[in-house]
Amino acid sequence: MTSETLDISEARRTFNQLDTRLDKEPVIYITRHNKEAFAVINVEFLETILETIEIVSNPESYRMFMESLEDIKAGRLHDQDDVRRELDL
């Protein structure tokens, strides 16, 4: 994942344009004295991170997720057409 870095002075000057920049980069790091001070994060990206944390912090959800990954690796997949055929739709 790529990210953008802005000096705090530039971030202040371009604050009203940060939302459009976040469409291209999910995280923009803001630096002060050449050190990362904080980050501005795209809301959709943040929600994805929070959902991921929720999944991996719940043992049952994590187990199901890992089983799904194993199914994918083993080629045990069903696409929409397979499901329709199976359900006679």
Buried (B, 14 or more C-beta within 10 A) or exposed (E): EEEBBBBEEEBEEEEEEBEEBBEEBBBBBBBEEEEEEEEBBBEEBEEEEEEEEEEEEEEEEEEEBEEEEEEEEEEEEEEEEEEEEEEEE
